[in-house]
């Protein structure tokens, strides 16, 4: 069995244990994480699991290990259909090996020009540079993309057009 954002005890019950409830209250996990975890676990208890579920305006983005994206989707999209039904919206699954690959996958088909680590008064953030000619290729607004990338990677990010 793969790893999920919540523990096995919470996967099998309808309430969260104190540890998972605390992580939920702190915003480390969200209701989409809980619902997606329970749905995937009920579909296939040998499911590889996933890392995080990030809600957007139009869909829920499920982030999984790159080698297990096919297993999360399931045979003929069975798991994906179950997820879409339980979350009441479209679901997209993205594999992530590392931060840069995840960002590139989220911004595709727009190309990323570069990544910069920037020290600010609040701490460190990653500046992601995108060619201004590629801005029309982005599938979401800049603000939404920043929120999704920050939530998916747990890093502060800033998108910049060059």
C-alpha positions as CSV (number, residue, x, y, z in Angstrom):
1,X,0.0,0.0,0.0
2,X,1.2,3.5,-0.9
3,X,1.4,6.5,1.3
4,X,-1.5,8.9,1.7
5,X,-1.7,12.4,3.4
6,X,-3.7,10.8,6.2
7,X,-2.9,7.7,8.3
8,X,-4.3,4.2,7.8
9,X,-6.6,4.5,10.8
10,X,-8.2,7.6,9.3
11,X,-8.5,5.9,5.9
12,X,-10.7,3.2,7.4
13,X,-12.8,5.4,9.6
14,X,-15.2,8.3,9.0
15,X,-13.4,10.6,11.5
16,X,-9.9,11.9,11.7
17,X,-7.5,10.8,14.5
18,X,-6.1,13.6,16.7
19,X,-2.9,13.8,14.8
20,X,-4.6,14.1,11.4
21,X,-7.1,16.5,12.8
22,X,-4.3,18.7,14.0
23,X,-2.6,18.6,10.6
24,X,-6.0,19.5,9.0
25,X,-6.6,22.4,11.5
26,X,-3.1,23.7,10.7
27,X,-3.8,23.6,6.9
28,X,-1.2,21.0,6.2
29,X,-3.9,18.8,4.7
30,X,-7.2,19.9,3.2
31,X,-10.6,18.3,2.8
32,X,-9.7,17.3,-0.7
33,X,-6.7,15.3,0.7
34,X,-9.0,13.5,3.1
35,X,-11.7,12.7,0.5
36,X,-9.3,11.7,-2.2
37,X,-7.3,9.4,0.2
38,X,-10.4,7.6,1.3
39,X,-11.7,7.3,-2.2
40,X,-8.5,5.8,-3.6
41,X,-8.1,3.5,-0.6
42,X,-11.6,2.2,-1.1
43,X,-11.1,1.7,-4.8
44,X,-7.9,-0.3,-4.5
45,X,-6.3,-1.0,-1.2
46,X,-3.1,-1.8,-3.1
47,X,-3.2,1.7,-4.6
48,X,0.2,3.5,-4.6
49,X,-1.3,6.5,-2.8
50,X,-0.5,10.1,-3.6
51,X,1.3,13.1,-2.1
52,X,-1.2,15.9,-2.1
53,X,-4.5,17.1,-3.5
54,X,-4.7,20.8,-4.4
55,X,-8.1,22.4,-5.1
56,X,-8.3,25.0,-7.9
57,X,-11.2,26.9,-9.3
58,X,-11.9,24.4,-12.1
59,X,-10.5,21.1,-10.8
60,X,-8.6,19.3,-8.1
61,X,-4.9,18.6,-8.9
62,X,-3.7,15.3,-7.5
63,X,0.1,15.1,-7.1
64,X,1.5,11.6,-7.1
65,X,5.0,10.0,-7.5
66,X,6.0,10.1,-11.2
67,X,6.2,6.4,-11.5
68,X,2.7,5.8,-10.0
69,X,0.6,8.2,-12.0
70,X,-0.9,5.4,-14.1
71,X,-1.8,3.4,-10.9
72,X,-3.5,6.5,-9.4
73,X,-5.5,6.9,-12.6
74,X,-6.4,3.2,-12.6
75,X,-7.3,0.8,-15.4
76,X,-9.4,2.6,-18.0
77,X,-9.5,5.6,-15.7
78,X,-11.6,3.8,-13.0
79,X,-9.9,5.4,-10.0
80,X,-9.9,8.9,-11.7
81,X,-13.7,8.6,-12.3
82,X,-14.3,7.6,-8.7
83,X,-12.2,10.6,-7.5
84,X,-14.1,13.0,-9.8
85,X,-17.4,11.6,-8.5
86,X,-16.5,11.9,-4.8
87,X,-14.9,15.3,-5.2
88,X,-17.7,16.6,-7.4
89,X,-15.3,18.2,-9.9
90,X,-12.7,17.3,-12.6
91,X,-9.5,15.7,-11.4
92,X,-6.0,16.0,-13.0
93,X,-3.2,13.8,-11.9
94,X,0.4,15.1,-12.1
95,X,3.6,13.2,-11.3
96,X,6.3,14.9,-9.5
97,X,9.9,13.8,-9.1
98,X,11.2,17.1,-7.9
99,X,10.2,20.8,-7.6
100,X,11.3,21.9,-11.0
101,X,9.7,19.0,-12.9
102,X,6.4,19.6,-11.1
103,X,6.4,23.4,-11.9
104,X,7.2,22.7,-15.5
105,X,4.4,20.2,-15.7
106,X,1.9,22.6,-14.1
107,X,2.9,25.5,-16.4
108,X,3.0,23.4,-19.6
109,X,2.6,24.2,-22.5
110,X,4.2,27.5,-21.5
111,X,8.0,27.2,-21.1
112,X,9.9,28.1,-18.0
113,X,12.9,30.3,-18.6
114,X,14.5,29.8,-15.3
115,X,14.3,29.5,-11.5
116,X,15.9,31.8,-9.0
117,X,16.2,31.5,-5.2
118,X,15.5,35.0,-3.7
119,X,16.1,36.1,-0.1
120,X,13.4,38.5,1.1
121,X,12.6,40.0,4.5
122,X,10.0,37.2,5.1
123,X,12.4,34.4,4.1
124,X,13.4,32.6,1.0
125,X,11.2,32.3,-2.1
126,X,11.6,30.8,-5.6
127,X,11.1,33.1,-8.5
128,X,9.9,31.3,-11.6
129,X,10.6,33.2,-14.8
130,X,8.3,32.7,-17.8
131,X,8.7,34.3,-21.2
132,X,6.2,37.1,-21.7
133,X,5.4,35.7,-25.2
134,X,4.3,32.4,-23.4
135,X,1.8,34.1,-21.0
136,X,-1.1,33.4,-23.4
137,X,-0.4,29.7,-23.1
138,X,-1.0,29.5,-19.4
139,X,-4.2,27.6,-18.5
140,X,-4.9,29.6,-15.3
141,X,-4.4,33.1,-14.0
142,X,-1.1,34.1,-12.5
143,X,-2.5,34.3,-9.0
144,X,-4.1,30.9,-9.2
145,X,-0.9,29.4,-10.5
146,X,1.1,30.9,-7.7
147,X,-1.4,29.5,-5.1
148,X,-1.4,26.0,-6.7
149,X,2.4,25.8,-6.9
150,X,2.8,27.1,-3.4
151,X,0.3,24.6,-2.0
152,X,1.6,21.7,-4.0
153,X,5.3,22.3,-3.1
154,X,5.0,23.9,0.3
155,X,7.4,26.6,-0.9
156,X,6.9,30.4,-1.4
157,X,6.9,31.1,-5.1
158,X,6.6,34.2,-7.3
159,X,5.8,34.0,-11.0
160,X,7.4,36.6,-13.2
161,X,7.1,37.4,-16.9
162,X,10.4,38.1,-18.6
